[in-house]
Amino acid sequence: MSVLVVGISHNSAPVSVLERVALDPEGVHKLLTDALSCEHVNEVAVVATCNRVEVYAEVERFHGSIETLSRLLVDRAGQSADALVPHLYVHYDDGAVAHLFQVASGLDSMAVGEGQILGQTREALRVGQEVGSVGPALNSLFQQALRVGKRSRAETGIDRVAPTLVSAALERSDAAAGDTGTVRGGRVVVVGAGSMAGLATATVTRLGAAHVSVVNRTPDRARRLAAEYAAHPVALVDLPGELAHADVVITCTGATGVLVTRDMLAAARAGLADPARPLSVIDLALPHDVEPSVAELPGVTLIGLRELSEALAVSDVAGEVSDVRRIVGEEVSAFLTARRQASVTPTVVALRSMATSVVDAEMARLESRLPRLDDAARAEIRHTVRRVADKLLHEPTVRVKELANEQGAVSYERALAELFALDPEAVDAVTRPDVTGAPRPSSAPLLGSSAVSEDRP
C-alpha cells in the first residue's frame, strides 16, 4: 500500500488553467466520492485552495491509479488530456509524504510561509473523515503533516515575515494609490464569509479601516463574521450600493460565476461626484469573482491572483524558509523511519506468536511423556524453553527493524516470513481491523513500499 498525490497548483499552471479545476465544497465531495470508487484506491483526501487542487490517495497500484485520478481532474477541467496533463504533477510514497509536509508548512504556497494553508490542510482531513474516505493511512499522514506545520511556525518566524495573499494584495493596492494608501481610514467591502474572507476582514480591521462591510449570500454567515470584527453585515443583493462608496473591495467567495461585473461597477460609480475616484478591487477567488474588464473603468485598479503570484515570487523570506526546510527534512526522515520500522511489526508479531505456539506444543508433548513432573519443575522448564526461544528471536527481530530503514529492493519482512514459513494470514491479521472497524495498535504500517521505481506494482 502506498500514497499517491496527483495535483495542480500555481507552481505548475497559470491561473486561467487553475480556474477550470477549482472546487467548491460540493465539488470536493464529488471528487472524493469519484476517487474512492476507483479501482485500487482505498483512501482519499482532497486539498483544495485558491491556488491548488491535490488528490491524496492510498493505493494498491501506481500506474492504474495515477491514470484514473488524472482523468478525474481532466474531466473536472472540461479540457482535453493533452491540454491539462502537462500541468499536473505526481508524487509517490516518500515523495508524497515530503510534499504534504512542505504544503502544510507553507513552503509550497503562493505566499511562501502563509499560515492559512494549515487550516486548509486540517479542513481536508476533516472533510475526508466526514465523508468516510480517509482511513488509518491518510489519517496518520495528515495528522503528522499538521504537527509539522505547527512546529515550523512555532520554531521559526516564517508566519511573521511571510506575507499573506491579503497583505500582499493590500501592499500592491497601496502602491497603486500612492502616499494616500487605500485601507487606513477608508471603506472596505469584503465579499465572502469563508476562511479567506475572515483573514481579509481581520487584516483590514487591524490596518485601521474606518468602515468594513461583509457581504455574503448567506446572511447568517455574514453576521457571524462581521460580529467578530465590529464590521457591518450586508446581503448580497445590496452589493451594488456598497461598491458605490468603497475604497477597497476584496472578493474571495467559492462562487462558480462572476459576482462583480463591469456594468454593475460602472452603474454603482456613475452617481458619484467623481466617478473616477480611486478604487482597488482585489479578487482572491478561484474561479474569479470579478469580471476582468472592470480594470478598464476610470480609477479602478484590479489585483488578481496572477499579479500576486508574480509579486510574491520575489518575496524575501529566505532565512526563515531555510529553517523551515530543515524542520521539514527532519520530520520527513523521522516519519519514514517510523513507517519502515512499523512495516515489519506484523511479521515480528506473527513470528513471536509462532514461537509461542511451538513452545506450548513442545511443553504439551513433554508433559504427556513425563506426567509425574511436579508443578515447580514444569514451570521452570517452561520458563527456560521460552527464554531460549526469546533469545534466538531477539537478534533477528532487532536487525530486521534496523534493516527496514535501508533503501533497496529487498523486503526484509518478506524474507523473514519466508525463512520462518510464516502463515500470510497470521501476518495480515495483525493489521486487520476488529469488528468495530477500529485499527489495532500494531496497525502502524500505513504506506507500503518506499520509492517510485521501474518495478512499481
Secondary structure, 3 states (H helix, E strand, C coil): CEEEEEEEECCCCCHHHHHHHCCCHHHHHHHHHHHHCCCCEEEEEEEEECCEEEEEEEECCHHHHHHHHHHHHHHHHCCCHHHHHHHCEEEECHHHHHHHHHHHCCCCCCCCCCCHHHHHHHHHHHHHHHHCCCCHHHHHHHHHHHHHHHHHHHHCCHHHHCCCHHHHHHHHHHHHHHHHCCCECCEEEEECCCHHHHHHHHHHHHCCECEEEEEECCHHHHHHHHHHCCCEEEEHHHHHHHHHHCCEEEECCCCCCCCECHHHHHHHHHCCCCCCCCEEEEECCCCCCECHHHHHCCCEEEECHHHHHHHHCCCCCHHHHHHHHHHHHHHHHHHHHHHHHHHCHHHHHHHHHHHHHHHHHHHHHHHHHCCCCCHHHHHHHHHHHHHHHHHHHHHHHHHHHHHCCCCCCCCHHHHHHHHCCCCHHHHHHHHCCCCCCCCCCCCCCCCCCCCCCCCCC
